[in-house]
Amino acid sequence: MIYMRKRILELLRNSKGTPVSGEEISKELEVSRTAIWKHIQALKNEGYEIESVPKRGYILREVPDRLFPQEILSRLQTKWLGRNICYRDSVDSSNNLAKALANEGCENGLLVVAEEQGAGKGRLSRGWISPYAKGIWFSVVLKPPFLPQEASKCTLLAAVAVVKSINKIAGVHAAIKWPNDVLLLGRKLVGILTEMNAEFGHINYVVIGTGINTNASPEDYPEEVRDLAVSVADAATEPFTRVELLCDILKNMEDLYETAVQDGFGPVFDEWRRYSCTLGQEVKVIAPDMTYFGTAEDIDEEGLLIVRREDGSKEKVVAGDVSIRPAKAKGNEYA
């Protein structure tokens, strides 16, 4: 069904405003005109504006701003990542659905995408607000060949893929706050959560969930977080669509993943350093048993943050059990 609608839309797009008859479409796709009519009606119900010109055919006038599989597949440049898509209008959590499908044996590279999440979550079990059609809320299922202790590095990989695409497509200057938060205008733009299922030194699957605020307004968030969140549209200097942005992210993610599988995570970490807004900054580290200040110097081969404390000693900060806050330009406040 997805393939058929994708092909119909391709024919209508390629006609560039010239009517395409139902007979032409049925011959091209080798199905009945009745079947074509039913697919056209289904597309209209999804929000596509398709004009029926008597005795001439169909014209595609407008495409809805939805992350429909046929729209994603029409723009996707990957070889395998995102080629199988599970789309939901609404879901509790794209990660939860992706894990359920992974447990059922889905293929490597499955994409789960939703227009909204009712119970999205971020790192350290923090909630994530996911308003309808005002962001990109998606998860991918990966079945990597490397060891379980490498899985957390996929989080940094995803952050690089996301920030590269956002900066290129929207013409902004987003950056990565260690380990995987993407900031824009000093506010949080993206959240990434990686979850793993493994046993006996073998990864069964890794699910990387990503939430990107693309065009949400302050009114879409609870009052207590309105000053902390930002959308791509707030700073974009180039027009963009959610489908365009998602497809570019998936291509970057696939390229980086294949690099990591072939050459290790070293090249990925080099790119992470380029986009970091944490390295070189004075930071405040809040650990379960202590709080200390220092300067973020680098990440190590495991992706852990290396902080030189005020007394000159070095600490490695472990993602997941600490919080780090890059200092603002003045005073003792930390963002």
Summary of the structure (lengths in Angstrom):
residues: 335
radius of gyration: 22.2
end to end distance: 47.6
largest distance: 82.1
contacts: 1083
relative contact order: 0.11
helix: 35%
strand: 31%
